[in-house]
Amino acid sequence: MKPTDSELEILHVLWANGPSTVRQVHEKLSQSRDIGYTTALKLMQIMYEKGLLSREEDSRSHTYTAIVSQEDTQRNLVDRFVETAFRGSASKLVMQVLGQHKASRAELDEIKNLLNDLNRDAGRSDESE
C-alpha cells in the first residue's frame, strides 16, 4: 500500500523515534510544518485502519507503531516511481538523478561500490545457470 505524503511524514517520525503517542508525533511534525493535533490524530487513525500502524491502548493514550518497514516502503515507492515515471527503466532514473544532482565524492564512491557488488552478484548468478 502506498502511503500519502502526510502519512509518509508520520511514518518517518515513527521509524526514527519508535512507538509514539499522537502528541509525540504531533510535536515532531510541528517542528517542520503547521499541522493541528486533530489532523495528526485523524491521519494516524486512518493509517491504523489501513494497516500501516498498530495501536496499543492504555487508560489515557494510544501508542502507535509503524507496521510497515522503512526499507519495504522505500522499495515499493521507488518501484512504483520507476514504473510510472521512467517506464521501468532504472538506468534512466539514475541518469536523471545524477544529471540533476551534484553528488559528493562519498556518494559517488558509494554508488561505485554498489555497482561493483551488483556486478559481482550478476556474475555469480550467470555462473550458476
PyMOL commands that place a pseudoatom at each C-alpha (Angstrom):
pseudoatom trace, name=CA, resn=MET, resi=1, chain=A, elem=C, hetatm=0, pos=[0.000, 0.000, 0.000]
pseudoatom trace, name=CA, resn=LYS, resi=2, chain=A, elem=C, hetatm=0, pos=[1.331, 3.412, -0.985]
pseudoatom trace, name=CA, resn=PRO, resi=3, chain=A, elem=C, hetatm=0, pos=[1.201, 5.939, 1.856]
pseudoatom trace, name=CA, resn=THR, resi=4, chain=A, elem=C, hetatm=0, pos=[0.236, 9.536, 1.089]
pseudoatom trace, name=CA, resn=ASP, resi=5, chain=A, elem=C, hetatm=0, pos=[2.832, 12.276, 1.599]
pseudoatom trace, name=CA, resn=SER, resi=6, chain=A, elem=C, hetatm=0, pos=[1.342, 13.160, 5.005]
pseudoatom trace, name=CA, resn=GLU, resi=7, chain=A, elem=C, hetatm=0, pos=[1.281, 9.509, 6.037]
pseudoatom trace, name=CA, resn=LEU, resi=8, chain=A, elem=C, hetatm=0, pos=[4.892, 9.156, 4.947]
pseudoatom trace, name=CA, resn=GLU, resi=9, chain=A, elem=C, hetatm=0, pos=[5.859, 12.064, 7.222]
pseudoatom trace, name=CA, resn=ILE, resi=10, chain=A, elem=C, hetatm=0, pos=[4.239, 10.264, 10.151]
pseudoatom trace, name=CA, resn=LEU, resi=11, chain=A, elem=C, hetatm=0, pos=[5.985, 7.020, 9.242]
pseudoatom trace, name=CA, resn=HIS, resi=12, chain=A, elem=C, hetatm=0, pos=[9.331, 8.838, 9.213]
pseudoatom trace, name=CA, resn=VAL, resi=13, chain=A, elem=C, hetatm=0, pos=[8.698, 10.090, 12.749]
pseudoatom trace, name=CA, resn=LEU, resi=14, chain=A, elem=C, hetatm=0, pos=[7.770, 6.585, 13.940]
pseudoatom trace, name=CA, resn=TRP, resi=15, chain=A, elem=C, hetatm=0, pos=[10.726, 4.960, 12.163]
pseudoatom trace, name=CA, resn=ALA, resi=16, chain=A, elem=C, hetatm=0, pos=[13.119, 7.475, 13.742]
pseudoatom trace, name=CA, resn=ASN, resi=17, chain=A, elem=C, hetatm=0, pos=[11.605, 7.528, 17.239]
pseudoatom trace, name=CA, resn=GLY, resi=18, chain=A, elem=C, hetatm=0, pos=[9.901, 4.155, 17.639]
pseudoatom trace, name=CA, resn=PRO, resi=19, chain=A, elem=C, hetatm=0, pos=[6.462, 3.677, 19.192]
pseudoatom trace, name=CA, resn=SER, resi=20, chain=A, elem=C, hetatm=0, pos=[4.932, 7.085, 19.934]
pseudoatom trace, name=CA, resn=THR, resi=21, chain=A, elem=C, hetatm=0, pos=[1.731, 8.743, 21.061]
pseudoatom trace, name=CA, resn=VAL, resi=22, chain=A, elem=C, hetatm=0, pos=[-0.164, 11.121, 18.791]
pseudoatom trace, name=CA, resn=ARG, resi=23, chain=A, elem=C, hetatm=0, pos=[1.105, 14.017, 20.915]
pseudoatom trace, name=CA, resn=GLN, resi=24, chain=A, elem=C, hetatm=0, pos=[4.736, 12.952, 20.422]
pseudoatom trace, name=CA, resn=VAL, resi=25, chain=A, elem=C, hetatm=0, pos=[4.259, 12.574, 16.654]
pseudoatom trace, name=CA, resn=HIS, resi=26, chain=A, elem=C, hetatm=0, pos=[2.436, 15.913, 16.504]
pseudoatom trace, name=CA, resn=GLU, resi=27, chain=A, elem=C, hetatm=0, pos=[5.283, 17.653, 18.355]
pseudoatom trace, name=CA, resn=LYS, resi=28, chain=A, elem=C, hetatm=0, pos=[7.850, 16.294, 15.878]
pseudoatom trace, name=CA, resn=LEU, resi=29, chain=A, elem=C, hetatm=0, pos=[5.751, 17.206, 12.836]
pseudoatom trace, name=CA, resn=SER, resi=30, chain=A, elem=C, hetatm=0, pos=[5.101, 20.712, 14.213]
pseudoatom trace, name=CA, resn=GLN, resi=31, chain=A, elem=C, hetatm=0, pos=[8.836, 21.430, 14.141]
pseudoatom trace, name=CA, resn=SER, resi=32, chain=A, elem=C, hetatm=0, pos=[8.825, 21.448, 10.340]
pseudoatom trace, name=CA, resn=ARG, resi=33, chain=A, elem=C, hetatm=0, pos=[5.263, 22.333, 9.331]
pseudoatom trace, name=CA, resn=ASP, resi=34, chain=A, elem=C, hetatm=0, pos=[1.974, 23.699, 10.582]
pseudoatom trace, name=CA, resn=ILE, resi=35, chain=A, elem=C, hetatm=0, pos=[-0.242, 20.746, 11.473]
pseudoatom trace, name=CA, resn=GLY, resi=36, chain=A, elem=C, hetatm=0, pos=[-3.035, 20.606, 14.008]
pseudoatom trace, name=CA, resn=TYR, resi=37, chain=A, elem=C, hetatm=0, pos=[-3.199, 17.932, 16.691]
pseudoatom trace, name=CA, resn=THR, resi=38, chain=A, elem=C, hetatm=0, pos=[-6.585, 16.709, 15.466]
pseudoatom trace, name=CA, resn=THR, resi=39, chain=A, elem=C, hetatm=0, pos=[-5.225, 16.419, 11.911]
pseudoatom trace, name=CA, resn=ALA, resi=40, chain=A, elem=C, hetatm=0, pos=[-2.343, 14.252, 13.139]
pseudoatom trace, name=CA, resn=LEU, resi=41, chain=A, elem=C, hetatm=0, pos=[-4.773, 12.164, 15.201]
pseudoatom trace, name=CA, resn=LYS, resi=42, chain=A, elem=C, hetatm=0, pos=[-7.123, 11.641, 12.252]
pseudoatom trace, name=CA, resn=LEU, resi=43, chain=A, elem=C, hetatm=0, pos=[-4.262, 10.704, 9.916]
pseudoatom trace, name=CA, resn=MET, resi=44, chain=A, elem=C, hetatm=0, pos=[-2.905, 8.175, 12.416]
pseudoatom trace, name=CA, resn=GLN, resi=45, chain=A, elem=C, hetatm=0, pos=[-6.373, 6.676, 12.920]
pseudoatom trace, name=CA, resn=ILE, resi=46, chain=A, elem=C, hetatm=0, pos=[-6.720, 6.286, 9.132]
pseudoatom trace, name=CA, resn=MET, resi=47, chain=A, elem=C, hetatm=0, pos=[-3.248, 4.739, 8.947]
pseudoatom trace, name=CA, resn=TYR, resi=48, chain=A, elem=C, hetatm=0, pos=[-4.251, 2.287, 11.681]
pseudoatom trace, name=CA, resn=GLU, resi=49, chain=A, elem=C, hetatm=0, pos=[-7.376, 1.326, 9.702]
pseudoatom trace, name=CA, resn=LYS, resi=50, chain=A, elem=C, hetatm=0, pos=[-5.282, 0.922, 6.519]
pseudoatom trace, name=CA, resn=GLY, resi=51, chain=A, elem=C, hetatm=0, pos=[-2.889, -1.429, 8.313]
pseudoatom trace, name=CA, resn=LEU, resi=52, chain=A, elem=C, hetatm=0, pos=[0.125, 0.907, 8.235]
pseudoatom trace, name=CA, resn=LEU, resi=53, chain=A, elem=C, hetatm=0, pos=[0.214, 1.304, 12.031]
pseudoatom trace, name=CA, resn=SER, resi=54, chain=A, elem=C, hetatm=0, pos=[-0.556, -0.811, 15.069]
pseudoatom trace, name=CA, resn=ARG, resi=55, chain=A, elem=C, hetatm=0, pos=[-2.004, 0.712, 18.238]
pseudoatom trace, name=CA, resn=GLU, resi=56, chain=A, elem=C, hetatm=0, pos=[-1.562, -0.111, 21.916]
pseudoatom trace, name=CA, resn=GLU, resi=57, chain=A, elem=C, hetatm=0, pos=[-4.281, 1.320, 24.093]
pseudoatom trace, name=CA, resn=ASP, resi=58, chain=A, elem=C, hetatm=0, pos=[-3.832, 2.191, 27.750]
pseudoatom trace, name=CA, resn=SER, resi=59, chain=A, elem=C, hetatm=0, pos=[-6.100, 4.204, 30.029]
pseudoatom trace, name=CA, resn=ARG, resi=60, chain=A, elem=C, hetatm=0, pos=[-5.215, 7.682, 28.758]
pseudoatom trace, name=CA, resn=SER, resi=61, chain=A, elem=C, hetatm=0, pos=[-3.354, 7.448, 25.479]
pseudoatom trace, name=CA, resn=HIS, resi=62, chain=A, elem=C, hetatm=0, pos=[-2.714, 5.294, 22.458]
pseudoatom trace, name=CA, resn=THR, resi=63, chain=A, elem=C, hetatm=0, pos=[0.793, 4.380, 21.365]
pseudoatom trace, name=CA, resn=TYR, resi=64, chain=A, elem=C, hetatm=0, pos=[1.237, 3.833, 17.636]
pseudoatom trace, name=CA, resn=THR, resi=65, chain=A, elem=C, hetatm=0, pos=[3.906, 1.740, 15.932]
pseudoatom trace, name=CA, resn=ALA, resi=66, chain=A, elem=C, hetatm=0, pos=[4.743, 1.539, 12.232]
pseudoatom trace, name=CA, resn=ILE, resi=67, chain=A, elem=C, hetatm=0, pos=[3.860, -1.924, 10.906]
pseudoatom trace, name=CA, resn=VAL, resi=68, chain=A, elem=C, hetatm=0, pos=[5.495, -1.314, 7.537]
pseudoatom trace, name=CA, resn=SER, resi=69, chain=A, elem=C, hetatm=0, pos=[9.280, -1.152, 7.442]
pseudoatom trace, name=CA, resn=GLN, resi=70, chain=A, elem=C, hetatm=0, pos=[11.142, 1.827, 6.075]
pseudoatom trace, name=CA, resn=GLU, resi=71, chain=A, elem=C, hetatm=0, pos=[13.041, -0.372, 3.614]
pseudoatom trace, name=CA, resn=ASP, resi=72, chain=A, elem=C, hetatm=0, pos=[9.914, -2.060, 2.214]
pseudoatom trace, name=CA, resn=THR, resi=73, chain=A, elem=C, hetatm=0, pos=[8.097, 1.256, 1.921]
pseudoatom trace, name=CA, resn=GLN, resi=74, chain=A, elem=C, hetatm=0, pos=[11.012, 2.911, 0.138]
pseudoatom trace, name=CA, resn=ARG, resi=75, chain=A, elem=C, hetatm=0, pos=[11.394, -0.076, -2.189]
pseudoatom trace, name=CA, resn=ASN, resi=76, chain=A, elem=C, hetatm=0, pos=[7.679, -0.026, -3.077]
pseudoatom trace, name=CA, resn=LEU, resi=77, chain=A, elem=C, hetatm=0, pos=[7.682, 3.731, -3.666]
pseudoatom trace, name=CA, resn=VAL, resi=78, chain=A, elem=C, hetatm=0, pos=[10.799, 3.560, -5.862]
pseudoatom trace, name=CA, resn=ASP, resi=79, chain=A, elem=C, hetatm=0, pos=[9.423, 0.582, -7.830]
pseudoatom trace, name=CA, resn=ARG, resi=80, chain=A, elem=C, hetatm=0, pos=[6.184, 2.434, -8.496]
pseudoatom trace, name=CA, resn=PHE, resi=81, chain=A, elem=C, hetatm=0, pos=[8.044, 5.648, -9.395]
pseudoatom trace, name=CA, resn=VAL, resi=82, chain=A, elem=C, hetatm=0, pos=[10.368, 3.856, -11.819]
pseudoatom trace, name=CA, resn=GLU, resi=83, chain=A, elem=C, hetatm=0, pos=[7.406, 2.119, -13.462]
pseudoatom trace, name=CA, resn=THR, resi=84, chain=A, elem=C, hetatm=0, pos=[5.271, 5.229, -13.850]
pseudoatom trace, name=CA, resn=ALA, resi=85, chain=A, elem=C, hetatm=0, pos=[7.846, 7.970, -14.499]
pseudoatom trace, name=CA, resn=PHE, resi=86, chain=A, elem=C, hetatm=0, pos=[10.564, 6.022, -16.324]
pseudoatom trace, name=CA, resn=ARG, resi=87, chain=A, elem=C, hetatm=0, pos=[8.584, 3.146, -17.883]
pseudoatom trace, name=CA, resn=GLY, resi=88, chain=A, elem=C, hetatm=0, pos=[10.506, 0.642, -15.804]
pseudoatom trace, name=CA, resn=SER, resi=89, chain=A, elem=C, hetatm=0, pos=[13.998, 1.860, -16.721]
pseudoatom trace, name=CA, resn=ALA, resi=90, chain=A, elem=C, hetatm=0, pos=[16.169, 2.098, -13.609]
pseudoatom trace, name=CA, resn=SER, resi=91, chain=A, elem=C, hetatm=0, pos=[19.082, 3.376, -15.700]
pseudoatom trace, name=CA, resn=LYS, resi=92, chain=A, elem=C, hetatm=0, pos=[17.015, 6.363, -16.922]
pseudoatom trace, name=CA, resn=LEU, resi=93, chain=A, elem=C, hetatm=0, pos=[16.154, 7.164, -13.312]
pseudoatom trace, name=CA, resn=VAL, resi=94, chain=A, elem=C, hetatm=0, pos=[19.809, 7.018, -12.224]
pseudoatom trace, name=CA, resn=MET, resi=95, chain=A, elem=C, hetatm=0, pos=[20.959, 9.131, -15.191]
pseudoatom trace, name=CA, resn=GLN, resi=96, chain=A, elem=C, hetatm=0, pos=[18.272, 11.731, -14.452]
pseudoatom trace, name=CA, resn=VAL, resi=97, chain=A, elem=C, hetatm=0, pos=[19.172, 11.894, -10.754]
pseudoatom trace, name=CA, resn=LEU, resi=98, chain=A, elem=C, hetatm=0, pos=[22.918, 12.096, -11.340]
pseudoatom trace, name=CA, resn=GLY, resi=99, chain=A, elem=C, hetatm=0, pos=[22.427, 14.680, -14.094]
pseudoatom trace, name=CA, resn=GLN, resi=100, chain=A, elem=C, hetatm=0, pos=[20.315, 16.932, -11.861]
pseudoatom trace, name=CA, resn=HIS, resi=101, chain=A, elem=C, hetatm=0, pos=[22.058, 16.428, -8.520]
pseudoatom trace, name=CA, resn=LYS, resi=102, chain=A, elem=C, hetatm=0, pos=[25.664, 17.264, -7.660]
pseudoatom trace, name=CA, resn=ALA, resi=103, chain=A, elem=C, hetatm=0, pos=[26.805, 14.052, -5.990]
pseudoatom trace, name=CA, resn=SER, resi=104, chain=A, elem=C, hetatm=0, pos=[29.595, 14.279, -3.454]
pseudoatom trace, name=CA, resn=ARG, resi=105, chain=A, elem=C, hetatm=0, pos=[32.772, 12.203, -3.775]
pseudoatom trace, name=CA, resn=ALA, resi=106, chain=A, elem=C, hetatm=0, pos=[31.499, 9.983, -0.927]
pseudoatom trace, name=CA, resn=GLU, resi=107, chain=A, elem=C, hetatm=0, pos=[28.141, 9.447, -2.678]
pseudoatom trace, name=CA, resn=LEU, resi=108, chain=A, elem=C, hetatm=0, pos=[29.877, 8.602, -5.962]
pseudoatom trace, name=CA, resn=ASP, resi=109, chain=A, elem=C, hetatm=0, pos=[32.148, 6.134, -4.147]
pseudoatom trace, name=CA, resn=GLU, resi=110, chain=A, elem=C, hetatm=0, pos=[29.092, 4.557, -2.527]
pseudoatom trace, name=CA, resn=ILE, resi=111, chain=A, elem=C, hetatm=0, pos=[27.391, 4.268, -5.935]
pseudoatom trace, name=CA, resn=LYS, resi=112, chain=A, elem=C, hetatm=0, pos=[30.532, 2.688, -7.432]
pseudoatom trace, name=CA, resn=ASN, resi=113, chain=A, elem=C, hetatm=0, pos=[30.673, 0.150, -4.587]
pseudoatom trace, name=CA, resn=LEU, resi=114, chain=A, elem=C, hetatm=0, pos=[27.005, -0.705, -5.089]
pseudoatom trace, name=CA, resn=LEU, resi=115, chain=A, elem=C, hetatm=0, pos=[27.555, -1.182, -8.831]
pseudoatom trace, name=CA, resn=ASN, resi=116, chain=A, elem=C, hetatm=0, pos=[30.583, -3.387, -8.163]
pseudoatom trace, name=CA, resn=ASP, resi=117, chain=A, elem=C, hetatm=0, pos=[28.517, -5.501, -5.741]
pseudoatom trace, name=CA, resn=LEU, resi=118, chain=A, elem=C, hetatm=0, pos=[25.688, -5.791, -8.271]
pseudoatom trace, name=CA, resn=ASN, resi=119, chain=A, elem=C, hetatm=0, pos=[28.163, -6.829, -10.987]
pseudoatom trace, name=CA, resn=ARG, resi=120, chain=A, elem=C, hetatm=0, pos=[29.675, -9.494, -8.719]
pseudoatom trace, name=CA, resn=ASP, resi=121, chain=A, elem=C, hetatm=0, pos=[26.205, -10.823, -7.840]
pseudoatom trace, name=CA, resn=ALA, resi=122, chain=A, elem=C, hetatm=0, pos=[25.194, -10.874, -11.516]
pseudoatom trace, name=CA, resn=GLY, resi=123, chain=A, elem=C, hetatm=0, pos=[28.398, -12.780, -12.336]
pseudoatom trace, name=CA, resn=ARG, resi=124, chain=A, elem=C, hetatm=0, pos=[27.599, -15.386, -9.691]
pseudoatom trace, name=CA, resn=SER, resi=125, chain=A, elem=C, hetatm=0, pos=[24.072, -15.924, -10.980]
pseudoatom trace, name=CA, resn=ASP, resi=126, chain=A, elem=C, hetatm=0, pos=[25.385, -16.255, -14.565]
pseudoatom trace, name=CA, resn=GLU, resi=127, chain=A, elem=C, hetatm=0, pos=[27.824, -18.943, -13.396]
pseudoatom trace, name=CA, resn=SER, resi=128, chain=A, elem=C, hetatm=0, pos=[25.130, -20.945, -11.628]
pseudoatom trace, name=CA, resn=GLU, resi=129, chain=A, elem=C, hetatm=0, pos=[22.911, -21.176, -14.713]
for i in range(1, 129): cmd.bond("trace and resi %d" % i, "trace and resi %d" % (i + 1))
show_as sticks, trace
zoom trace
